[in-house]
Amino acid sequence: MLTFFRRNAGEVPTEQQLLTDRFALFLSDKKYTQGIRWTIHLIMWLAMVLLYTMMMSTNYSESMGVTMVFVVRNIIGCMVFFYFTFYFVIPLMLRGDVVPATVCLCLLFYFWSVISYLSALWLMQDFYLTNDQLRRDLIRVVGGGWSNTFSVMHILRISLGVIMIVAPPMVLKLVVDFARSATRSLRLERDNLNLEVSFLKSQLNPHFLFNTLNNIYSLSIRNDSLAPDLIMYLSEMMRYTLYDSNTDKVALSKEAEFLKNYVELESIRYGKNADIYFKCDPESLEMHKISPLLMFPFVENAFKYSHSTQADHCWIHASMQMEDGRLVFEISNSKGEMPKNKEGVGGIGLANTRKRLLLLYPGKHDLKIVNEPDVYNVKLVLTLI
């Protein structure tokens, strides 16, 4: 009994998937060009200018001139700290030059101490300060002179404040770099998966075509009237493999129809003496999708093994149904002694299917194969939800 139905369905990505794909595309090496990089850095520093201006205006009621002196000091210090750390200190650490990297990192704090002293000196000489606490802090910095500016205790005293100032741009840089690295790894993993699946499918299609054309050839040389019917079934199957299967997921109904066509094609060749059927429940297959050509090697393999038995003892029983969100596919066939000239041939499809299951459904499939002298049984349970 052969039961099937046709259903067209399109896989619509979710908003989260679209957002992830767009973010990944933006952070990819193709889109993240030098111009985009400079633009992002410019936007980041303009945002930092706005942030520092708001902080100074909120904490101190000073003139715009005084505020901008502090803003310029912070921006210059942050930029030197930022670029020197990421493009010089960190590469030194990655090369294993820990001591030079540590020395360079200490020099950054001394640089901050110098520009802080110079900005304090400028403010005391050329600006009027209304905030008493700010004036006392600047007098203490200027009064300490250059000796205090370069003292270790002074560097340790200002280090926490410096870190709090330079932390926002550096954290932002680390987050973007981490996101780009993760995106690159995920994209590479996906590309490798797609390449391997494409390679497996490129192996599968010629393998299937080779066997089917051999079947048609054997009938055509005998002028068998069934040859045109086989060509029609082959045409439908090739349409599926060439067009419908060129997506990540296909409707489970189409996969069932493809298997039905193959079973029908082989059933004609085997004749009425063979006990061959493929059962499936159309309603249970509705609204489900599956990776294409996943179960075909099992069906093809069943006909290969059953063909080695005598015609009056040949049987192939296959079924496909959904049970609680899981696809249960089972196929059994009679099995005889394989001819010596065919031993070791035809294992490509099964090996590819095992790989595809591991790649596409990790932890979501259960494949059991029983290979006995007279029976070959395959049961695949696949979680599709």
C-alpha positions, 0 to 999 in steps of 0.5 A: 500500500502506497500513501502520500500527499503533496504540500507546499510550505515555506520556512519563514525565519523568525525576527530573532533569526533575522536580527541575528543574521543582520548583526552577524552580516554587519560584523563579518569581514566582508561588511566590517571594512576599514571605512566602517571601522573608522566610522564606528571609532569616530562615533564611539569617541563622539559618544565619549565626549558627550558622556564626559561633558554630561559628567562634568556638567553634573558634578561641577558647576563650572564654565564651558571652558573649564568643562572642555579642558577636562573633556579634552584631557579625558579624551586624549588620555583615553585614546592613547590608553585605548589604542596603545593597549589594544594595538601594542601592549596586548600584541606584546602579551600574546607574543609572550613578552610579559615584562615589556608589556607590563612596562608599557602599561605602566607608562600609560599611567605615567602619561595620564599623570603628566596630562593631568598635571599639565591640564591642572596647571593650565586651569589654575593659570588661565581659568576662574574656578567657582567650585572650592573642592575642585580648586583645592584638588587642582592646587594639590596637583600643581603644588606637588610639581613634577616630582609628585607627578612621577611618584609611584604613590601618586600613580597608585592613587590615581590608577583606580580613577583612570581605569574607571575613565578608560573602562567604557571604550575598552569594554566596548572594544572587547565586546565588539571583538568578542562578538566578531570572533564568535560570529566568525566562528559560527559562520565558519562552522555553518559554512563547513556544515554547508560544505560538508552537507553539499558534498554529501548530497553531491555524492548521493545524487550520482550514486542514486542516478547510477543505480536507477539508470542501470535499472532502466537500462536493463529493461530497455535492452529487453524492450520492456514496456515498463521502461517509459514509466520508469523514466517518468518516475525518474523524472519526478525524482530528479526534479526533487533532487535538483530543485526541491532538495536544494534547501536546508529543510523540505516538507516531510510530505515531499520527502515521503512522495520522493520515497514513494516514487522510488519504491514504485519504480523499484516495485515495477522492476521486481514484479508482483511476486515480491512483497513490497510496500511503503506505508505512511500516514499523511495527516501525521506528516503535516506541518513538519519539515526535514533535511532532504534526502535523509532517508533515501539511502536506507530505502535504496540499500534495502532494494540492493540487499533484497535483490540478492534473494530469490524473487519469490522470497523477496520482501521490503516493508517500510513505514513512516509516521509522526509520534509526539513530534518525532519521526519514526521511520522503519524499513526491513528487507529480506537479505541473501548472500551478496554476489562477490562482485558487489561486496563493498559497493553502495556503502556511500549513501549510508555513511553519508547519512550517518554523517548528516545525522550527526551534523544536522540532528546532534542529540536529536536522532536515534538510529538502529541498524540490525544486520542479520543473515536473512534480514536487514532492519533500519529504524530511525527516530528523529526529533523534528520539534 
